Amino acid sequence: MNRGFANMARGLLLSAARYPHKPALVEIDRLTLNYRELRDGAIRLAHRLLARGVGKGDHVAILSGNSVEHMVALYATSFAGAVQIALDPKWTAREVAQAVEAFDCRIIIADEALGNALALLPPGAPPCGVMLYRRHAGRCELLDETREESAVPPQVAVSDHDVCTIVLTSGTTGFPKGVIRTHRN
C-alpha cells in the first residue's frame, strides 16, 4: 500500500516534521532517538556516504547487530539513493568478504566491534571502503568523523520503484541469495 511517501527517506522527513520529539527508535536500556534525531543522523551519514563516492543505486553493506545505528544507516542509504544490504553479524570475515564481492558493495558501514573482523581479511579485500562507528555515550560516532555534515537532505531523486534494500536469505543450501525490495514495498 502506497501512502504517498515515494521512498523511505521522504517518509522519515514527514514523520520528523509531524512528530519531531516522539520516540522513533528505542533500544532497551541503551538509547532512544526521536524522529528529529533519527532524521538528522541519517542525513549526516547520507552526506558522508555521498562524499565517499556512493551514488544512486550503489550497494552499501551494513555489518551491525539489531541496533539504532543500523536503522540510521538504513535511512542514510535511502537519503543517498543507495541500496542497503544487511550482513549477518555472526558471519566470519571470509563470509563478509564473499557477500561484499558478490553484491558489489561500494562501502561497508560496520560497528567497530564487528568491523575489527575485517582486519583479518587478506590485503585488498574487501575491495570497497569501510566506515566504522563506535557506540559512545549514547550516540553513534563515525571513527573517521572530522567535520559536521549538512542537516539538509541530499537532493537525490529516488522513486518508489527504485531498489531500497536487498534482503539476504539464510543460505542454508549454499551462499545467501538476495531478495530485492523497492521503496514501494
BAMIDO-30971 format. One record per atom (N, C-alpha, C): x, z, y; residue number from 1; residue in three letters. Coordinates in steps of 0.2 Angstrom, whole numbers, plus 5000, padded with zeros to 4 digits. Each point is the difference from the previous one (the first is absolute). Layout:
# BAMIDO-30971
   px   pz   py num residuo
    X    Z    Y NUM     ALA
...
//
This chain:
# BAMIDO-30971
   px   pz   py num residuo
 5004 5000 4994   1     MET
 4996 5000 5006   1     MET
 5004 5000 5006   1     MET
 5000 4995 5004   2     ASN
 5003 5000 5007   2     ASN
 4997 5003 5005   2     ASN
 5003 5005 5003   3     ARG
 4997 5004 5005   3     ARG
 5003 4998 5007   3     ARG
 5003 4994 5000   4     GLY
 5002 4997 5007   4     GLY
 5007 5002 5002   4     GLY
 5003 5004 4995   5     PHE
 5007 5002 5002   5     PHE
 5005 4994 5000   5     PHE
 4999 4995 4997   6     ALA
 5005 4994 4999   6     ALA
 5006 5002 4996   6     ALA
 5003 5006 5001   7     ASN
 5006 5002 4996   7     ASN
 5000 5008 5001   7     ASN
 5005 5002 4996   8     MET
 5001 5008 4999   8     MET
 5002 5002 5007   8     MET
 5005 4997 5003   9     ALA
 5002 5002 5007   9     ALA
 4995 5001 5005   9     ALA
 4995 4995 5000  10     ARG
 4995 5000 5005  10     ARG
 4995 5006 4998  10     ARG
 4999 5001 4994  11     GLY
 4996 5006 4998  11     GLY
 5003 5006 5002  11     GLY
 5006 5001 5000  12     LEU
 5003 5006 5002  12     LEU
 5000 5001 5008  12     LEU
 5001 4994 5004  13     LEU
 4999 5000 5007  13     LEU
 4993 5003 5002  13     LEU
 4995 4997 4997  14     LEU
 4993 5002 5001  14     LEU
 4999 5008 4999  14     LEU
 5003 5002 4994  15     SER
 4999 5007 4998  15     SER
 5003 5004 5005  15     SER
 5007 4998 5002  16     ALA
 5003 5004 5005  16     ALA
 4997 5001 5007  16     ALA
 4997 4994 5002  17     ALA
 4996 5000 5006  17     ALA
 4994 5005 5000  17     ALA
 4997 5000 4994  18     ARG
 4993 5004 5000  18     ARG
 5002 5007 4998  18     ARG
 5005 5001 4996  19     TYR
 5001 5007 4997  19     TYR
 5007 5002 5001  19     TYR
 5003 5000 5006  20     PRO
 5007 5001 5000  20     PRO
 5003 5007 4998  20     PRO
 4996 5005 5000  21     HIS
 5002 5006 4998  21     HIS
 4998 5003 4993  21     HIS
 4996 4996 4997  22     LYS
 4997 5001 4993  22     LYS
 5006 4999 4995  22     LYS
 5000 5004 4995  23     PRO
 5005 4999 4995  23     PRO
 4999 4993 4996  23     PRO
 5005 4997 5000  24     ALA
 5000 4993 4996  24     ALA
 5003 5001 4993  24     ALA
 5006 5004 5000  25     LEU
 5003 5001 4994  25     LEU
 5002 5007 4999  25     LEU
 4999 5003 4994  26     VAL
 5002 5007 4999  26     VAL
 5004 5000 4994  26     VAL
 5006 5003 5000  27     GLU
 5004 5002 4994  27     GLU
 5000 5007 5000  27     GLU
 4997 5003 4995  28     ILE
 4998 5007 4999  28     ILE
 5007 5004 5001  28     ILE
 4999 5005 5004  29     ASP
 5006 5005 5001  29     ASP
 5006 4997 5003  29     ASP
 4999 4994 5003  30     ARG
 5006 4996 5003  30     ARG
 4999 4997 5007  30     ARG
 4996 4996 5000  31     LEU
 4999 4996 5006  31     LEU
 4993 4997 5001  31     LEU
 4998 5000 5006  32     THR
 4993 4996 5001  32     THR
 5002 4996 5006  32     THR
 4997 4994 5000  33     LEU
 5001 4995 5006  33     LEU
 4993 4998 5002  33     LEU
 4999 5001 5006  34     ASN
 4993 4997 5003  34     ASN
 5001 4993 5001  34     ASN
 4994 4996 5002  35     TYR
 5000 4993 5000  35     TYR
 5005 4997 5005  35     TYR
 5000 5004 5006  36     ARG
 5005 4998 5005  36     ARG
 5007 5000 4998  36     ARG
 5002 5005 4996  37     GLU
 5007 5001 4998  37     GLU
 5001 4995 4994  37     GLU
 4996 4999 4996  38     LEU
 5000 4995 4995  38     LEU
 5001 4993 5003  38     LEU
 4996 4998 5005  39     ARG
 5001 4994 5003  39     ARG
 5006 4999 5004  39     ARG
 5002 5005 5003  40     ASP
 5007 5000 5004  40     ASP
 5006 4999 4995  40     ASP
 5000 5004 4995  41     GLY
 5005 5000 4995  41     GLY
 5001 4993 4997  41     GLY
 4994 4997 4998  42     ALA
 5000 4994 4997  42     ALA
 5002 4994 5004  42     ALA
 4998 5001 5007  43     ILE
 5002 4995 5005  43     ILE
 5008 5000 5001  43     ILE
 5002 5006 5000  44     ARG
 5008 5001 5001  44     ARG
 5003 4997 4995  44     ARG
 4998 5001 4993  45     LEU
 5004 4998 4995  45     LEU
 4999 4992 4999  45     LEU
 4994 4997 5002  46     ALA
 4999 4993 5000  46     ALA
 5005 4997 5005  46     ALA
 5001 5003 5005  47     HIS
 5005 4997 5005  47     HIS
 5007 5000 4997  47     HIS
 5002 5005 4996  48     ARG
 5006 5001 4997  48     ARG
 5001 4994 4995  48     ARG
 4994 4999 4996  49     LEU
 5001 4995 4995  49     LEU
 5001 4993 5003  49     LEU
 4996 4999 5005  50     LEU
 5001 4993 5004  50     LEU
 5007 5000 5003  50     LEU
 5003 5005 5002  51     ALA
 5006 5000 5003  51     ALA
 5006 4998 4994  51     ALA
 4998 5002 4994  52     ARG
 5004 4999 4995  52     ARG
 4999 4993 4996  52     ARG
 4996 4996 5003  53     GLY
 4999 4993 4998  53     GLY
 4994 4999 4995  53     GLY
 4996 5006 4999  54     VAL
 4994 4999 4996  54     VAL
 4995 4996 5004  54     VAL
 4997 4995 4997  55     GLY
 4995 4996 5003  55     GLY
 4994 4999 4996  55     GLY
 4995 4997 5003  56     LYS
 4993 4999 4997  56     LYS
 5001 4997 4993  56     LYS
 4997 5004 4995  57     GLY
 5000 4997 4993  57     GLY
 5006 5003 4996  57     GLY
 5005 5003 5003  58     ASP
 5006 5002 4997  58     ASP
 4998 5006 4996  58     ASP
 5004 5001 4994  59     HIS
 4998 5006 4996  59     HIS
 5004 5006 5001  59     HIS
 4997 5006 5001  60     VAL
 5004 5006 5001  60     VAL
 4998 5005 4995  60     VAL
 5005 5002 4996  61     ALA
 5000 5005 4995  61     ALA
 5000 5007 5003  61     ALA
 4995 5004 4997  62     ILE
 5000 5007 5002  62     ILE
 5001 5005 4994  62     ILE
 5006 5003 5000  63     LEU
 5002 5005 4995  63     LEU
 4999 5007 5002  63     LEU
 4994 5002 4998  64     SER
 4998 5007 5003  64     SER
 4994 5003 4995  64     SER
 5000 5006 5000  65     GLY
 4995 5003 4996  65     GLY
 4993 5000 5004  65     GLY
 4995 5003 4998  66     ASN
 4994 5000 5004  66     ASN
 5001 5005 5005  66     ASN
 5000 4997 5006  67     SER
 5002 5004 5006  67     SER
 4997 4997 5007  67     SER
 5000 5004 5005  68     VAL
 4998 4997 5006  68     VAL
 5005 4995 5002  68     VAL
 5006 5000 4999  69     GLU
 5005 4995 5002  69     GLU
 4998 4993 4997  69     GLU
 4998 5001 4994  70     HIS
 4998 4993 4996  70     HIS
 4995 4997 5004  70     HIS
 4995 5004 5002  71     MET
 4994 4997 5004  71     MET
 5002 4997 5006  71     MET
 5005 5004 5004  72     VAL
 5002 4997 5006  72     VAL
 5004 4993 4999  72     VAL
 5004 5000 4995  73     ALA
 5003 4994 4998  73     ALA
 4995 4994 4998  73     ALA
 4995 5002 4997  74     LEU
 4995 4995 4998  74     LEU
 4997 4997 5006  74     LEU
 4998 5004 5005  75     TYR
 4997 4998 5006  75     TYR
 5005 4996 5004  75     TYR
 5006 5002 5000  76     ALA
 5005 4997 5004  76     ALA
 5001 4992 4997  76     ALA
 5000 5000 4994  77     THR
 5001 4993 4997  77     THR
 4994 4995 5002  77     THR
 4994 5003 5001  78     SER
 4994 4997 5002  78     SER
 5001 4998 5007  78     SER
 5002 5004 5005  79     PHE
 5001 4999 5007  79     PHE
 5005 4994 5000  79     PHE
 5005 5000 4996  80     ALA
 5006 4995 5000  80     ALA
 4998 4993 4997  80     ALA
 4994 5000 4996  81     GLY
 4998 4994 4997  81     GLY
 5003 4999 4993  81     GLY
 5004 5005 4998  82     ALA
 5003 5000 4994  82     ALA
 4996 5002 4994  82     ALA
 5002 5000 4994  83     VAL
 4997 5001 4994  83     VAL
 5003 5006 4997  83     VAL
 4997 5006 4998  84     GLN
 5002 5006 4998  84     GLN
 5000 5000 4992  84     GLN
 5006 5002 4997  85     ILE
 5000 5000 4993  85     ILE
 5003 5007 4998  85     ILE
 4995 5004 4997  86     ALA
 5002 5007 4999  86     ALA
 5004 5000 4993  86     ALA
 5006 5003 5000  87     LEU
 5004 5001 4994  87     LEU
 4999 5007 4997  87     LEU
 5000 5000 4994  88     ASP
 4999 5007 4996  88     ASP
 5006 5004 5001  88     ASP
 4999 5006 5003  89     PRO
 5006 5005 5002  89     PRO
 5003 5002 4993  89     PRO
 4997 4999 4995  90     LYS
 5003 5002 4993  90     LYS
 5005 4995 4997  90     LYS
 5000 4994 5003  91     TRP
 5004 4995 4998  91     TRP
 5008 5001 5001  91     TRP
 5004 4997 4995  92     THR
 5007 5001 5001  92     THR
 5002 4995 5005  92     THR
 5006 5001 5002  93     ALA
 5003 4995 5006  93     ALA
 5000 4993 4997  93     ALA
 5001 4999 4994  94     ARG
 5000 4993 4997  94     ARG
 4993 4997 5000  94     ARG
 4995 5004 4999  95     GLU
 4993 4998 5000  95     GLU
 4998 4998 5008  95     GLU
 5002 5004 5004  96     VAL
 4999 4999 5007  96     VAL
 5003 4994 5002  96     VAL
 5006 4999 4998  97     ALA
 5004 4993 5002  97     ALA
 4996 4994 4997  97     ALA
 4998 5001 4994  98     GLN
 4996 4994 4997  98     GLN
 4994 4998 5004  98     GLN
 4996 5005 5002  99     ALA
 4994 4999 5003  99     ALA
 5001 4997 5007  99     ALA
 5005 5003 5004 100     VAL
 5002 4997 5006 100     VAL
 5002 4993 5000 100     VAL
 5004 4998 4995 101     GLU
 5002 4993 4999 101     GLU
 4994 4996 4998 101     GLU
 4996 5002 4995 102     ALA
 4995 4996 4997 102     ALA
 4994 4999 5006 102     ALA
 4999 5005 5004 103     PHE
 4995 4999 5005 103     PHE
 5003 4998 5007 103     PHE
 5007 4998 5000 104     ASP
 5003 4998 5006 104     ASP
 4999 5004 5006 104     ASP
 5001 5006 4999 105     CYS
 4999 5005 5006 105     CYS
 5005 4999 5005 105     CYS
 4998 5000 5006 106     ARG
 5005 5000 5006 106     ARG
 5003 5006 5002 106     ARG
 4997 5006 4998 107     ILE
 5002 5006 5002 107     ILE
 4997 5006 4996 107     ILE
 5003 5005 4999 108     ILE
 4997 5006 4996 108     ILE
 5000 5006 5005 108     ILE
 4994 5003 5000 109     ILE
 4999 5006 5004 109     ILE
 5000 5006 4994 109     ILE
 5005 5004 5001 110     ALA
 5000 5005 4994 110     ALA
 5001 5007 5003 110     ALA
 4997 5005 4996 111     ASP
 5001 5007 5002 111     ASP
 5008 5001 4998 111     ASP
 5003 5004 5004 112     GLU
 5007 5001 4999 112     GLU
 5002 5003 4993 112     GLU
 4995 5004 4998 113     ALA
 5001 5003 4993 113     ALA
 5000 4995 4995 113     ALA
 4996 4995 5001 114     LEU
 4999 4995 4995 114     LEU
 5005 4994 5001 114     LEU
 5001 4999 5006 115     GLY
 5005 4995 5002 115     GLY
 5007 5001 4998 115     GLY
 5002 5006 4999 116     ASN
 5007 5001 4998 116     ASN
 5001 4997 4993 116     ASN
 4995 4998 4996 117     ALA
 5001 4997 4994 117     ALA
 5002 4993 5001 117     ALA
 4999 4997 5006 118     LEU
 5002 4993 5002 118     LEU
 5008 5000 5000 118     LEU
 5003 5005 5002 119     ALA
 5007 5000 5000 119     ALA
 5003 4999 4993 119     ALA
 4996 5001 4995 120     LEU
 5003 4998 4993 120     LEU
 5000 4993 4998 120     LEU
 4997 4996 5005 121     LEU
 4999 4993 4998 121     LEU
 5007 4996 5001 121     LEU
 5001 4995 4996 122     PRO
 5006 4996 5001 122     PRO
 5001 4997 5007 122     PRO
 5006 4999 5003 123     PRO
 5000 4997 5007 123     PRO
 4996 4994 5000 123     PRO
 4997 4999 5006 124     GLY
 4996 4994 5001 124     GLY
 4993 5001 4998 124     GLY
 4998 5005 4996 125     ALA
 4993 5001 4998 125     ALA
 4998 5007 5003 125     ALA
 4994 5000 5002 126     PRO
 4995 4995 5001 126     PRO
 5003 4995 5005 126     PRO
 4997 4994 5000 127     PRO
 5003 4995 5005 127     PRO
 4996 5000 5006 127     PRO
 4998 5006 5002 128     CYS
 4995 5001 5006 128     CYS
 5003 5006 5004 128     CYS
 4997 5001 5006 129     GLY
 5001 5006 5004 129     GLY
 4997 5006 4997 129     GLY
 5002 5006 5002 130     VAL
 4997 5006 4998 130     VAL
 4999 5004 5006 130     VAL
 4995 5003 5001 131     MET
 4998 5005 5005 131     MET
 4998 5007 4997 131     MET
 5004 5005 5001 132     LEU
 4999 5006 4997 132     LEU
 4997 5005 5005 132     LEU
 4995 5004 4997 133     TYR
 4997 5005 5005 133     TYR
 5001 5007 4996 133     TYR
 5000 5005 5005 134     ARG
 5001 5007 4997 134     ARG
 4994 5004 5003 134     ARG
 4997 5004 4995 135     ARG
 4995 5004 5002 135     ARG
 5003 5006 5004 135     ARG
 4998 5001 5006 136     HIS
 5004 5005 5004 136     HIS
 4995 5004 5005 136     HIS
 5000 5006 5000 137     ALA
 4996 5004 5004 137     ALA
 4993 4997 5001 137     ALA
 4997 4998 4995 138     GLY
 4993 4998 5000 138     GLY
 4999 4993 5003 138     GLY
 5005 4996 5000 139     ARG
 4999 4993 5002 139     ARG
 5005 4996 4997 139     ARG
 4999 4993 5000 140     CYS
 5004 4996 4996 140     CYS
 5005 4997 5006 140     CYS
 5006 5000 4998 141     GLU
 5005 4997 5005 141     GLU
 5004 4995 4996 141     GLU
 5001 4994 5003 142     LEU
 5004 4995 4997 142     LEU
 5008 5002 5001 142     LEU
 5004 4999 4995 143     LEU
 5007 5003 5000 143     LEU
 5004 4995 5005 143     LEU
 4998 4994 5001 144     ASP
 5004 4996 5005 144     ASP
 4996 4999 5007 144     ASP
 4995 5005 5001 145     GLU
 4997 5000 5006 145     GLU
 5004 5001 5006 145     GLU
 5000 4995 5005 146     THR
 5005 5001 5005 146     THR
 4996 5000 5007 146     THR
 4994 4997 5000 147     ARG
 4997 4999 5006 147     ARG
 4992 5001 4999 147     ARG
 4997 5001 5005 148     GLU
 4992 5001 5000 148     GLU
 4997 4993 5000 148     GLU
 4996 4999 4996 149     GLU
 4997 4993 4999 149     GLU
 4993 5000 5005 149     GLU
 4998 4994 5001 150     SER
 4994 4999 5004 150     SER
 4994 5003 4996 150     SER
 4995 5003 5004 151     ALA
 4994 5002 4997 151     ALA
 4994 4995 5000 151     ALA
 5002 4994 5003 152     VAL
 4996 4994 5000 152     VAL
 5000 4996 4994 152     VAL
 4994 4999 4997 153     PRO
 5000 4996 4993 153     PRO
 5004 4994 5001 153     PRO
 5004 4998 4995 154     PRO
 5003 4993 5000 154     PRO
 4994 4995 5000 154     PRO
 5002 4994 5003 155     GLN
 4995 4995 5001 155     GLN
 5001 4995 4994 155     GLN
 4998 5002 4994 156     VAL
 5001 4996 4994 156     VAL
 4993 4998 4998 156     VAL
 4998 4993 4999 157     ALA
 4993 4998 4998 157     ALA
 5000 5001 4993 157     ALA
 4995 5004 4998 158     VAL
 4999 5002 4993 158     VAL
 4992 4999 4999 158     VAL
 4998 4996 4995 159     SER
 4993 4999 4998 159     SER
 4998 5004 4994 159     SER
 4994 5000 4999 160     ASP
 4997 5004 4994 160     ASP
 5002 4997 4993 160     ASP
 5002 4993 5001 161     HIS
 5002 4997 4994 161     HIS
 5008 5000 4998 161     HIS
 5004 5003 5005 162     ASP
 5007 5001 4999 162     ASP
 5001 5005 4994 162     ASP
 5005 5000 4997 163     VAL
 5002 5005 4995 163     VAL
 5002 5006 5003 163     VAL
 4997 5005 4998 164     CYS
 5002 5007 5003 164     CYS
 5005 5004 4995 164     CYS
 4999 5000 4994 165     THR
 5004 5004 4995 165     THR
 5000 4996 4993 165     THR
 5005 5001 4997 166     ILE
 5000 4998 4993 166     ILE
 5001 5007 4996 166     ILE
 4994 5001 4996 167     VAL
 5000 5006 4996 167     VAL
 5003 4998 4993 167     VAL
 5005 5004 4998 168     LEU
 5004 4999 4994 168     LEU
 4996 5003 4994 168     LEU
 5000 4996 4994 169     THR
 4997 5003 4994 169     THR
 5005 5005 4997 169     THR
 4997 5003 4995 170     SER
 5005 5005 4997 170     SER
 5005 4997 4996 170     SER
 5000 4993 4998 171     GLY
 5005 4997 4996 171     GLY
 5001 5003 4993 171     GLY
 4995 5002 4997 172     THR
 5000 5002 4993 172     THR
 5002 4995 4995 172     THR
 4999 4994 5002 173     THR
 5003 4995 4995 173     THR
 5006 4996 5002 173     THR
 5003 5003 5005 174     GLY
 5006 4996 5003 174     GLY
 5000 5002 5008 174     GLY
 5003 4996 5004 175     PHE
 5001 5001 5007 175     PHE
 4993 5000 5003 175     PHE
 4999 5005 5005 176     PRO
 4994 5000 5004 176     PRO
 4998 4993 5003 176     PRO
 4994 4999 5000 177     LYS
 4997 4994 5003 177     LYS
 4997 5002 5007 177     LYS
 5000 4995 5005 178     GLY
 4997 5002 5006 178     GLY
 4993 4997 5001 178     GLY
 4995 5005 5002 179     VAL
 4993 4998 5002 179     VAL
 5000 5000 5007 179     VAL
 4998 4994 5003 180     ILE
 5000 4999 5007 180     ILE
 4993 5002 5003 180     ILE
 5001 5004 5005 181     ARG
 4994 5002 5004 181     ARG
 5001 4998 5007 181     ARG
 4994 4997 5003 182     THR
 5000 4998 5007 182     THR
 4998 5006 5004 182     THR
 5000 4999 5007 183     HIS
 4997 5005 5004 183     HIS
 4993 5000 4999 183     HIS
 4997 4995 4998 184     ARG
 4992 5000 5000 184     ARG
 4998 5005 4994 184     ARG
 5004 5000 4994 185     ASN
 4998 5004 4995 185     ASN
 5004 5006 4999 185     ASN
//
